Amino acid sequence: MTGSTVVIVGASVGGVRTAQALRRESYAGRIILIGAESELPYDKPPLSKQFLAGAWPAERVLLLTAEAAEEAEIEMRLGIAADHLAVAERQVVLADGEQVDYDAVVLATGSLARPSPWVAESGVHVLRTIGESQALADDLSKGGPVVVVGGGFIGAEVAATARSLGHEVAFVDPLEVPIGRVLGREIGVLFTDLHHRNGVTTHFGTGVEAVKGRAGDLTVQLTDGQTLSAATVVVGIGARPNDGWLASSGLLVDDGVLCNEYCAAVDAPDVYAVGDIARWMHPGHAESCRVEHWTNAVDQATCVAHNITHPDDLRAYEPVEYVWSDQYDWKIQIVGRPARATEHRLIGDLGRSTGPDAGKPRAVAVYTDGSGRCTAAAIVNWPKALIATRKAIAAQAGFDETIEQLELLAQTPPPPPRTPS
């Protein structure tokens, strides 16, 4: 495909990994990577954890340096957003009016944090970009109590990070067991207990009516009549696909760009989508899916790069979903789709470990959707259980069979905690 051009719109993990995968697939044409932010491409998971805590500098979260891009012959055009996709003309129109021609285009503009519906003078944050993470870190450095609104992974990670920095933290969500959205109530309660063990106050089952004041002196009014004081408020109430710029393109867009099983737009030649913006037909689930997880963007990028460079050998994208979250000293890993389950079994113990030789608590919740197969799992601090359940789900192994395997695995004691050298 020498002489052709692939334009990638979006310079986060999906876009960067697509560009790199194209080179691994021996694509010899031009690759143009367009990013709305002026910063070099960076990774987002650390923004709520290591970068926010000040443990990692900005250089450590980079996905692609200028030198690496030059070596791979990836042309980066940063600091200018795409404004329109002209499908018939095969052009990406930038906000400054420049028209960038393509032979194939990959849409990788990710998602945007849902804005806070509560407006105060200052001190209320959302978290999606490195600039937003730095602004939040600056306010956290001034001290004072923190209120986190929204019980998803971002909210939970920010609450854990703020607590590790010594802040008094209150955590608010209208659901009584927020992570129960994903894992079910019984398992979700264990994660609520994790926050309590670490000194976080939870206000679950109540919402927020208003946030008033300014940074350092905020009040959060709850729907149950309580009022919380805060120096900083963080609102993590989800994300929406960044597909508004495609409204005039003629593409089918419905909570993401509608794609076939090969991650190609269903109504436009040589238009592909990866990451949070892609809604593709999952062959295994026989339904369209949109997944807002880092691993999905990386795996989807590899699939799209293959399909662009090998049009006669197309690969359907049929992943086993995977997401992880680091909260306090727990690593939480989820495979498959627990929310679709009708039954689960917990193996292991997530109680507090005791004794000088005690390792971290470890457990796995295994799920089935009534088909008799193992369809999902949630793993805490247990790498071997992660490997076993990912293999079981991919192989469509039986639920009872998987339980037996994990029960045998549980008889092996966990490794002792590492001691500093």
C-alpha positions as CSV (number, residue, x, y, z in Angstrom):
1,M,0.0,0.0,0.0
2,T,2.9,2.3,-0.8
3,G,1.7,5.8,-1.8
4,S,-1.6,5.5,0.2
5,T,-2.4,7.5,3.4
6,V,-4.1,6.5,6.6
7,V,-5.4,9.4,8.7
8,I,-6.0,8.6,12.4
9,V,-8.2,11.1,14.2
10,G,-7.6,11.0,17.9
11,A,-4.2,10.7,19.6
12,S,-5.0,8.8,22.7
13,V,-4.3,5.1,23.2
14,G,-6.6,3.8,20.4
15,G,-5.1,6.2,17.8
16,V,-1.5,5.7,18.8
17,R,-1.8,1.9,19.0
18,T,-3.4,1.9,15.5
19,A,-0.5,3.8,14.1
20,Q,2.0,1.6,15.7
21,A,0.1,-1.6,14.7
22,L,0.0,-0.4,11.0
23,R,3.8,-0.2,11.0
24,R,4.0,-3.7,12.6
25,E,1.8,-4.9,9.8
26,S,4.4,-3.5,7.3
27,Y,2.1,-0.7,6.1
28,A,4.5,1.5,4.0
29,G,2.2,4.5,3.3
30,R,1.8,7.8,5.1
31,I,0.3,7.8,8.6
32,I,-1.0,11.0,9.9
33,L,-2.1,11.2,13.6
34,I,-4.4,14.1,14.5
35,G,-4.9,15.2,18.1
36,A,-7.0,18.0,19.5
37,E,-4.7,18.5,22.5
38,S,-1.3,20.1,22.1
39,E,0.4,17.7,24.5
40,L,2.2,14.6,23.2
41,P,0.0,11.6,23.3
42,Y,-0.4,10.3,26.9
43,D,-2.0,7.4,28.7
44,K,-5.1,8.0,30.7
45,P,-5.4,5.3,33.5
46,P,-2.6,6.9,35.6
47,L,-4.5,10.3,35.6
48,S,-6.7,9.1,38.5
49,K,-3.9,7.3,40.3
50,Q,-0.1,7.7,40.0
51,F,0.0,11.0,38.1
52,L,-2.7,12.5,40.3
53,A,-0.8,11.5,43.4
54,G,2.4,13.0,42.1
55,A,4.2,9.7,42.0
56,W,4.7,9.8,38.2
57,P,5.9,12.8,36.2
58,A,4.2,13.7,32.9
59,E,7.0,12.0,31.0
60,R,6.1,8.6,32.4
61,V,2.6,8.7,31.1
62,L,3.6,9.4,27.5
63,L,2.4,7.0,24.8
64,L,4.5,8.3,22.0
65,T,7.5,10.7,22.0
66,A,8.4,12.9,19.2
67,E,11.5,10.9,18.6
68,A,9.6,7.6,18.4
69,A,7.0,9.1,16.1
70,E,9.7,10.3,13.7
71,E,11.5,6.9,13.8
72,A,8.2,5.2,12.9
73,E,7.4,7.8,10.3
74,I,4.2,8.8,12.0
75,E,3.3,12.4,11.3
76,M,1.7,14.0,14.3
77,R,-0.5,17.0,14.0
78,L,-1.4,18.1,17.5
79,G,-3.3,21.0,19.0
80,I,-5.9,21.1,16.3
81,A,-9.2,19.2,16.4
82,A,-11.0,17.6,13.5
83,D,-14.2,19.5,12.7
84,H,-15.8,17.4,9.9
85,L,-15.4,14.2,8.0
86,A,-16.2,14.5,4.3
87,V,-16.8,10.9,3.4
88,A,-17.4,11.3,-0.3
89,E,-14.3,13.5,-0.8
90,R,-12.2,11.3,1.6
91,Q,-11.1,14.2,3.6
92,V,-10.8,15.2,7.3
93,V,-11.5,18.9,7.7
94,L,-9.7,20.4,10.7
95,A,-10.9,23.3,12.8
96,D,-8.6,25.7,11.1
97,G,-10.1,24.8,7.7
98,E,-7.2,22.5,6.5
99,Q,-8.4,19.5,4.5
100,V,-6.4,16.3,5.0
101,D,-6.9,13.7,2.3
102,Y,-7.0,10.0,3.2
103,D,-7.3,6.6,1.6
104,A,-8.5,5.1,4.9
105,V,-9.4,6.9,8.1
106,V,-9.5,5.6,11.6
107,L,-11.8,7.4,14.1
108,A,-10.3,7.3,17.5
109,T,-11.6,10.4,19.3
110,G,-12.5,8.5,22.5
111,S,-15.0,9.9,24.9
112,L,-15.6,13.0,27.0
113,A,-16.3,13.3,30.7
114,R,-19.9,14.1,31.3
115,P,-19.9,17.7,32.6
116,S,-20.9,18.4,36.2
117,P,-24.6,19.5,36.4
118,W,-23.6,21.4,39.5
119,V,-21.8,24.7,39.0
120,A,-19.8,26.5,41.8
121,E,-17.5,29.4,41.5
122,S,-14.4,27.1,41.5
123,G,-13.1,23.8,43.0
124,V,-15.4,21.4,41.1
125,H,-13.5,19.0,38.8
126,V,-14.1,16.4,36.2
127,L,-11.3,14.1,35.2
128,R,-10.5,13.0,31.6
129,T,-7.4,14.9,30.4
130,I,-4.0,15.5,31.8
131,G,-4.8,19.1,32.2
132,E,-7.8,18.3,34.3
133,S,-5.7,15.8,36.4
134,Q,-3.1,18.5,37.0
135,A,-5.7,21.1,38.0
136,L,-7.2,18.6,40.4
137,A,-3.8,17.8,41.8
138,D,-3.1,21.5,42.4
139,D,-6.3,21.9,44.4
140,L,-5.6,18.7,46.4
141,S,-2.2,20.0,47.3
142,K,-3.9,22.8,49.2
143,G,-5.5,20.3,51.6
144,G,-9.0,20.1,53.0
145,P,-11.8,17.5,52.7
146,V,-12.7,16.0,49.4
147,V,-16.2,15.0,48.1
148,V,-16.3,12.5,45.2
149,V,-19.6,12.3,43.3
150,G,-20.1,9.1,41.2
151,G,-19.3,5.6,42.3
152,G,-17.8,4.2,39.1
153,F,-14.1,3.3,38.6
154,I,-13.0,6.9,38.1
155,G,-14.7,8.0,41.3
156,A,-13.4,5.1,43.3
157,E,-9.9,5.6,42.1
158,V,-9.9,9.3,42.8
159,A,-11.3,8.6,46.3
160,A,-8.6,6.1,47.0
161,T,-5.9,8.4,45.7
162,A,-7.2,11.4,47.7
163,R,-7.3,9.2,50.8
164,S,-3.8,8.0,50.2
165,L,-2.7,11.7,50.2
166,G,-4.2,12.1,53.6
167,H,-7.5,13.8,52.7
168,E,-10.8,13.3,54.5
169,V,-12.9,11.8,51.7
170,A,-16.7,11.5,51.3
171,F,-18.0,9.3,48.5
172,V,-21.5,9.9,47.1
173,D,-23.7,7.9,44.6
174,P,-27.5,7.6,44.2
175,L,-27.2,3.8,44.2
176,E,-26.8,1.9,47.5
177,V,-24.1,-0.3,46.0
178,P,-22.6,1.6,43.0
179,I,-20.3,-1.1,41.7
180,G,-23.2,-3.5,41.9
181,R,-24.1,-2.1,38.4
182,V,-21.3,-4.2,37.2
183,L,-20.7,-7.0,39.7
184,G,-24.1,-7.4,41.4
185,R,-25.1,-6.3,44.9
186,E,-23.5,-9.1,46.9
187,I,-20.0,-8.6,45.4
188,G,-20.4,-4.9,45.2
189,V,-20.8,-4.6,49.0
190,L,-17.3,-6.0,49.4
191,F,-15.9,-3.0,47.5
192,T,-17.9,-0.6,49.7
193,D,-16.3,-2.2,52.7
194,L,-12.9,-1.6,51.1
195,H,-13.5,2.1,51.2
196,H,-14.7,2.0,54.8
197,R,-11.6,0.1,55.8
198,N,-9.5,2.9,54.4
199,G,-11.4,5.6,56.2
200,V,-13.6,6.9,53.4
201,T,-17.2,7.9,54.4
202,T,-19.8,6.7,51.9
203,H,-23.1,8.3,51.2
204,F,-24.6,5.7,48.9
205,G,-28.3,5.7,48.1
206,T,-28.5,9.5,48.0
207,G,-27.9,12.1,45.3
208,V,-26.6,15.6,45.0
209,E,-28.9,18.6,44.8
210,A,-26.4,21.4,44.7
211,V,-22.8,22.4,45.0
212,K,-22.1,25.9,46.2
213,G,-19.1,28.1,47.1
214,R,-15.6,28.2,45.8
215,A,-12.4,26.1,46.0
216,G,-11.5,25.6,49.7
217,D,-15.0,26.5,50.9
218,L,-17.6,24.3,49.2
219,T,-20.9,22.8,50.4
220,V,-22.5,19.8,48.8
221,Q,-26.2,19.5,49.5
222,L,-27.5,15.9,49.3
223,T,-31.1,14.8,48.5
224,D,-31.4,13.2,52.0
225,G,-31.0,16.6,53.6
226,Q,-27.4,16.3,54.6
227,T,-24.8,18.9,53.8
228,L,-21.1,18.0,53.3
229,S,-18.2,20.5,53.5
230,A,-15.4,20.2,51.0
231,A,-12.4,22.0,49.8
232,T,-12.5,20.1,46.5
233,V,-15.3,18.3,44.7
234,V,-14.7,15.7,42.0
235,V,-17.6,14.7,39.7
236,G,-17.2,11.3,38.0
237,I,-20.7,10.5,36.5
238,G,-19.6,8.7,33.4
239,A,-18.5,9.6,29.9
240,R,-20.1,10.0,26.4
241,P,-18.5,9.2,23.0
242,N,-16.8,12.1,21.4
243,D,-18.8,11.8,18.2
244,G,-20.4,15.2,17.9
245,W,-17.9,16.3,15.3
246,L,-19.3,13.6,13.0
247,A,-22.9,14.9,13.0
248,S,-22.5,16.4,9.5
249,S,-20.6,13.4,8.1
250,G,-23.6,11.2,7.1
251,L,-22.2,8.3,9.1
252,L,-24.6,6.3,11.2
253,V,-23.9,7.5,14.7
254,D,-25.9,6.2,17.7
255,D,-24.0,6.4,21.0
256,G,-20.8,5.8,18.9
257,V,-20.1,5.1,15.3
258,L,-22.0,2.0,14.0
259,C,-19.5,-0.5,12.7
260,N,-19.6,-4.1,11.4
261,E,-17.8,-7.0,12.9
262,Y,-14.5,-5.8,11.3
263,C,-14.8,-2.4,13.0
264,A,-15.5,-0.7,9.6
265,A,-18.3,1.9,9.5
266,V,-21.4,0.1,8.1
267,D,-22.2,2.8,5.6
268,A,-18.9,4.2,4.4
269,P,-15.9,2.6,2.6
270,D,-12.5,2.8,4.3
271,V,-13.8,4.4,7.5
272,Y,-12.9,2.5,10.7
273,A,-13.4,3.2,14.4
274,V,-11.6,2.1,17.5
275,G,-11.9,2.6,21.2
276,D,-14.7,4.4,23.1
277,I,-16.2,5.9,19.9
278,A,-16.7,2.5,18.2
279,R,-20.0,0.6,18.4
280,W,-19.3,-2.6,16.6
281,M,-21.2,-5.9,15.9
282,H,-19.7,-8.4,18.3
283,P,-20.0,-11.9,16.6
284,G,-20.1,-13.8,19.9
285,H,-22.8,-11.6,21.5
286,A,-24.7,-11.1,18.3
287,E,-25.3,-7.5,19.2
288,S,-23.6,-4.1,18.8
289,C,-21.3,-3.2,21.7
290,R,-19.5,-0.1,22.8
291,V,-16.8,-0.6,25.4
292,E,-15.0,2.2,27.3
293,H,-11.9,0.3,28.4
294,W,-8.2,0.7,27.7
295,T,-7.7,-2.9,26.7
296,N,-10.5,-2.8,24.2
297,A,-9.0,0.3,22.5
298,V,-5.6,-1.5,22.3
299,D,-7.0,-4.8,20.9
300,Q,-9.3,-3.1,18.5
301,A,-6.5,-1.0,17.2
302,T,-4.6,-4.2,16.3
303,C,-7.6,-5.6,14.5
304,V,-8.2,-2.5,12.5
305,A,-4.6,-2.2,11.5
306,H,-4.7,-5.8,10.2
307,N,-7.9,-5.2,8.3
308,I,-6.6,-2.0,6.6
309,T,-3.4,-3.8,5.5
310,H,-5.0,-7.2,4.7
311,P,-8.4,-6.4,3.0
312,D,-8.5,-10.0,1.6
313,D,-8.0,-11.5,5.0
314,L,-10.4,-9.6,7.3
315,R,-10.6,-10.5,11.0
316,A,-13.7,-10.1,13.0
317,Y,-13.2,-8.4,16.4
318,E,-14.5,-10.8,19.1
319,P,-12.8,-9.9,22.3
320,V,-13.3,-11.2,25.8
321,E,-13.9,-7.9,27.6
322,Y,-11.3,-7.0,30.2
323,V,-10.9,-4.0,32.5
324,W,-8.9,-3.3,35.6
325,S,-8.8,-0.8,38.5
326,D,-6.3,-0.1,41.2
327,Q,-7.8,1.0,44.5
328,Y,-5.7,1.2,47.7
329,D,-3.7,-2.0,47.7
330,W,-6.3,-4.0,45.7
331,K,-5.9,-4.7,42.0
332,I,-9.4,-5.4,40.6
333,Q,-9.7,-7.2,37.2
334,I,-12.9,-7.9,35.4
335,V,-13.3,-10.2,32.4
336,G,-16.5,-10.9,30.4
337,R,-19.7,-9.1,31.3
338,P,-20.8,-9.8,34.9
339,A,-23.8,-7.5,34.5
340,R,-25.5,-10.1,32.3
341,A,-25.0,-12.9,34.8
342,T,-27.8,-14.8,36.6
343,E,-25.6,-16.6,39.1
344,H,-22.2,-16.3,40.7
345,R,-19.9,-18.0,43.1
346,L,-17.2,-16.4,45.3
347,I,-14.0,-18.3,45.8
348,G,-11.4,-17.0,48.3
349,D,-11.7,-14.3,51.0
350,L,-11.7,-10.6,50.8
351,G,-11.6,-10.1,54.5
352,R,-8.8,-8.3,56.2
353,S,-5.6,-10.3,56.2
354,T,-3.7,-10.5,59.5
355,G,-0.3,-11.6,60.8
356,P,3.2,-10.6,59.7
357,D,3.2,-13.2,56.9
358,A,-0.3,-12.5,55.6
359,G,-0.5,-11.7,51.9
360,K,-3.2,-9.4,50.4
361,P,-6.7,-10.8,50.5
362,R,-7.5,-12.6,47.2
363,A,-10.7,-13.9,45.7
364,V,-12.5,-14.4,42.4
365,A,-16.2,-14.1,41.7
366,V,-17.2,-16.4,38.8
367,Y,-20.4,-15.7,36.8
368,T,-22.7,-17.5,34.5
369,D,-25.6,-16.2,32.4
370,G,-27.7,-19.4,32.7
371,S,-26.1,-21.0,29.7
372,G,-24.1,-23.4,31.9
373,R,-20.8,-21.7,30.7
374,C,-18.5,-19.5,32.6
375,T,-19.2,-16.0,31.1
376,A,-17.5,-13.5,33.4
377,A,-15.2,-13.1,36.4
378,A,-14.1,-10.5,38.9
379,I,-10.7,-11.1,40.3
380,V,-9.0,-9.3,43.3
381,N,-5.2,-9.7,43.8
382,W,-5.0,-13.1,42.2
383,P,-3.1,-13.2,38.9
384,K,-3.4,-17.0,38.5
385,A,-7.2,-16.8,38.8
386,L,-7.2,-14.1,36.1
387,I,-5.3,-16.3,33.7
388,A,-7.6,-19.3,34.4
389,T,-10.8,-17.4,34.0
390,R,-9.8,-15.6,30.8
391,K,-8.9,-19.0,29.3
392,A,-12.2,-20.5,30.5
393,I,-14.3,-17.7,29.1
394,A,-12.5,-17.8,25.7
395,A,-12.9,-21.6,25.6
396,Q,-16.6,-21.4,26.6
397,A,-15.8,-23.7,29.5
398,G,-18.5,-24.9,31.9
399,F,-19.4,-22.9,35.0
400,D,-19.0,-25.9,37.3
401,E,-15.8,-27.0,35.6
402,T,-14.3,-23.6,36.1
403,I,-15.4,-23.5,39.8
404,E,-13.6,-26.8,40.4
405,Q,-10.4,-25.6,38.7
406,L,-10.4,-22.4,40.8
407,E,-11.1,-24.3,44.0
408,L,-8.0,-26.4,43.4
409,L,-6.1,-23.2,42.6
410,A,-7.3,-21.7,45.9
411,Q,-5.5,-24.5,47.9
412,T,-2.2,-22.9,46.8
413,P,-1.3,-20.3,49.5
414,P,-0.8,-16.7,48.3
415,P,2.8,-15.5,48.1
416,P,4.0,-13.6,51.2
417,P,4.2,-9.8,50.9
418,R,7.3,-8.4,49.3
419,T,9.8,-6.8,51.7
420,P,11.8,-3.7,50.5
421,S,15.3,-4.6,49.4
